[in-house]
Structure formats: C-alpha cells, structure tokens
Amino acid sequence: MYLMIVAWDLARSEQTTTSLRDYLRGYAVDAFTGLPGMLGKFWFSNEPRQIWGAVYLWTTLAHADPARLPSRAVELIGYEPTSVSVFALEAVAAGADWSKLLDGGVVHA
C-alpha cells in the first residue's frame, strides 16, 4: 500500500480553506467515493495558515497516478500543489474509534 500527501499553500489563490469546503460538499467527496484502487482519501486544512490538502491511501503505486483522479482542485486553486509526496505504507494501527472513520463525509462544518 502507498500513502500520497498532496498540499497547497493557498497564499496565491483566490480560494480559501473555507471556500474549498463547498467543493468537498458539492463535488469531491462523491467524486472520489468508490474510486478503484483507493482505500481512502482524507482532506485536511489549516485555516490560520491557509493550507489545504489531502492524504490518499492506495492499494498500488499505479493507482496513485494524478492524471486518473477526478479532482478539480488545481482548476479551483489556480496552480499545481505546493507539495506532493508518495510513501510506502509500513504499518497501520487501528485505534478504538477506527469505526467512526467509516462514517465518511465532511467532518468539519
């Protein structure tokens, strides 16, 4: 399995972490749900620093190809991610509340 972390510094964008939450609710969560080869996608933000991104968990490295993803983030933000990193996943420890993760959807209101 592979972990991919993609992040944007929104300093040069008209988008903000607040405005991108509409993208999650209106498009992204549904567009990525059920994507072949993807075990999960977790969006994150840091509102004070205006950082936006996602962590993907892939079954194989081939599935992590950005060209096959239904993302509109580059179009909305206006430029490529500030950082993209891919790592081999070495281990996973499921916490007592792991099942809450499976509820899915947008966590931040």
N, C-alpha and C positions, 0 to 999 in steps of 0.2 A: 504494500500500500504506500501511497505517496500523499504528502501534505503540501499544498500550494498556498502561499500567503501573498495576496495582492493588496497594495495600499496606495492611496493617493493623498498627497498634501494638497488641500483644496485652496491654498492661498491664491493661486492664479485663476481660479474658476469662479463663475457666477453662481455655481451650486454651493450649497452648504450641507452639513450633516442633516439639518432639519428638512431641507427641501428634498434630499435624497431618500428620506423615509417614505415620501409619497411614491417614489419609484419602486420601493420594496412592496408596498401595499397594492399598488396598481398594476405591477408587471412582474418584477423579478422573482418573488417567491414562487408564483405559479409557473413562470417560465423555466425555472431550474428544477422544480419538483419532478422526480421521475427520470431525470437525465441519465442515460446509460453510462455506467462506469463511475458515476459519482455516488459516494456513500453519504455525503452531506456537504452543505455549504452553510457557513456561519458568517453573517455580516457583522462588522464591528464599526464603532465610531468613537472618536474622542472629540466631543463638542468644543471644549476650550481651545484645543489645538487645531481644530478643523481637519482631522484625519478621518478618512473613510476607507473601508476595505472589506476584504472577505478572506476567509480561510476555507479551502476546499479539501475534502478527503476523497482521494481517487483510488480505485482498485488497481489500475496500472498507469504507468507513466504515459502511455499512448493516449489515454483518455484525458490527460491534462492539457491538451493542445488548445490554446486560447481561440484559435480560428473556428473551432466547432461549438463554441459556447454561445448561448442566446443573449449574452449581456449587451445592454445599451449604455453601460456606464461611461465608456470612452466618448460616445456621442454626447451624452448629457454633460459630463465634466469638461470636455473640450480638449483633452490630451490623454496620452498613454499613462498608465500607472507610474507613480514615483518609484515604486519598488515591487519586484516580482521575485519570489524565491520558491524553489521546489526542494523538498527534503524527503528522503526515505523515512517512513514511519517505523520506528524501532519497537515501540510497545504502547499499549493502551491500558489504563487502569480506570475502570468504571466506578464512579462514586455511588453512594447510597441513593442519590437523587437522579441518576442517569436516565431513568424512565421519563422524567419531566422534559428532557430534551426531545423526545419523540413526539411531543405535542405539536411541534413545528410552529410556523407562523412568525409574525413580527412580535418580538418581546417588548420592545420599547414603544411606549405610547406616543 
